[in-house]
């Protein structure tokens, strides 16, 4: 998958790692990475890890997404999204995503997310 400069680097049914390549479109006034950019990447990372576990389910949708912004994402750096599936039930999946800027080990945001899975 390649869209909006997002690349899936890995997905194994438990975790996924996505990279959004830097673009000036990601920036908000003031020169930091925008919140909507981070939320969209985190949501997609959760979708990827879930579908890598359960297969293609077109109507699996986000039921909840909570994001804590920890520090600004810096211009000129890719954003990495490391997602982890915490619990998979029959109708709900819960996961977390850590967002990183460039090569820094310090997270720029932490996300928890719940996906609704339709009946088969």
C-alpha positions as CSV (number, residue, x, y, z in Angstrom):
1,X,0.0,0.0,0.0
2,X,1.3,3.5,-0.9
3,X,-0.8,6.5,-0.4
4,X,-0.1,10.0,1.1
5,X,3.5,8.9,1.4
6,X,2.6,6.2,3.9
7,X,4.4,2.9,3.6
8,X,3.7,-0.3,5.5
9,X,7.1,-1.5,6.7
10,X,5.8,-4.6,8.6
11,X,2.6,-6.3,9.9
12,X,2.5,-9.7,11.6
13,X,-0.9,-10.0,13.2
14,X,0.4,-8.7,16.5
15,X,2.2,-5.5,15.5
16,X,2.6,-3.2,12.6
17,X,5.1,-0.5,11.7
18,X,4.2,2.3,9.2
19,X,6.2,5.2,8.0
20,X,4.8,8.5,6.7
21,X,7.5,10.2,4.6
22,X,8.0,13.8,5.4
23,X,6.1,16.3,3.4
24,X,5.4,20.0,4.0
25,X,1.7,19.1,3.8
26,X,2.1,17.5,7.2
27,X,2.9,20.8,8.9
28,X,0.6,23.1,10.8
29,X,1.3,26.8,11.2
30,X,4.3,27.1,13.5
31,X,6.2,24.3,11.7
32,X,5.2,21.2,13.7
33,X,3.5,18.1,12.4
34,X,-0.3,18.6,12.5
35,X,-2.6,16.6,14.8
36,X,-4.8,15.4,12.0
37,X,-1.7,13.9,10.3
38,X,-0.8,12.0,13.4
39,X,-4.3,10.8,14.0
40,X,-4.8,9.5,10.5
41,X,-1.4,7.7,10.6
42,X,-2.3,6.1,14.0
43,X,-5.7,5.0,12.8
44,X,-4.3,3.5,9.7
45,X,-1.6,1.6,11.7
46,X,-4.3,0.1,13.9
47,X,-6.3,-0.9,10.8
48,X,-3.2,-2.6,9.3
49,X,-2.4,-4.6,12.4
50,X,-6.0,-5.7,12.9
51,X,-6.5,-6.8,9.3
52,X,-3.1,-8.5,9.3
53,X,-4.6,-10.6,12.1
54,X,-8.2,-11.2,10.9
55,X,-7.9,-10.8,7.2
56,X,-9.7,-8.4,4.9
57,X,-12.9,-7.2,6.7
58,X,-14.2,-4.2,4.8
59,X,-16.6,-3.0,7.5
60,X,-14.2,-3.1,10.4
61,X,-14.4,0.5,11.6
62,X,-12.9,2.8,14.2
63,X,-15.1,2.9,17.3
64,X,-12.8,5.0,19.4
65,X,-9.5,6.8,19.1
66,X,-7.8,8.6,21.9
67,X,-4.5,10.5,21.4
68,X,-2.2,12.1,23.8
69,X,0.2,14.5,22.2
70,X,3.5,14.3,24.1
71,X,5.9,16.6,22.1
72,X,6.0,18.2,18.7
73,X,6.9,16.3,15.6
74,X,9.7,18.2,13.9
75,X,9.7,19.3,10.3
76,X,12.0,17.4,7.9
77,X,11.5,14.0,9.7
78,X,9.4,11.0,8.8
79,X,6.8,9.9,11.3
80,X,6.8,6.2,12.4
81,X,3.7,4.5,13.8
82,X,4.3,1.4,15.9
83,X,1.0,-0.4,16.5
84,X,0.3,-3.3,18.8
85,X,-2.9,-5.3,19.2
86,X,-3.7,-5.6,22.9
87,X,-7.0,-7.6,22.8
88,X,-9.0,-9.2,20.0
89,X,-12.6,-10.2,20.8
90,X,-15.4,-11.3,18.6
91,X,-16.7,-7.8,18.0
92,X,-14.0,-5.4,19.3
93,X,-10.3,-5.1,18.9
94,X,-8.2,-2.8,21.2
95,X,-4.7,-1.6,20.4
96,X,-2.2,1.1,21.0
97,X,0.0,3.1,18.7
98,X,3.3,4.9,19.5
99,X,4.2,7.7,17.1
100,X,7.9,8.7,16.7
101,X,9.6,11.5,14.9
102,X,12.6,10.5,12.8
103,X,15.1,8.4,14.7
104,X,14.3,9.8,18.2
105,X,13.3,7.2,20.7
106,X,11.0,9.6,22.5
107,X,7.4,9.3,21.4
108,X,5.6,12.4,20.0
109,X,2.2,10.9,20.7
110,X,0.5,7.8,22.3
111,X,-2.8,6.5,20.9
112,X,-5.3,3.9,22.2
113,X,-7.9,2.7,19.7
114,X,-10.9,0.4,19.5
115,X,-12.1,-1.1,16.3
116,X,-15.6,-2.6,15.8
117,X,-15.6,-5.9,13.8
118,X,-18.8,-6.8,12.0
119,X,-20.4,-10.2,12.3
120,X,-19.1,-12.6,9.7
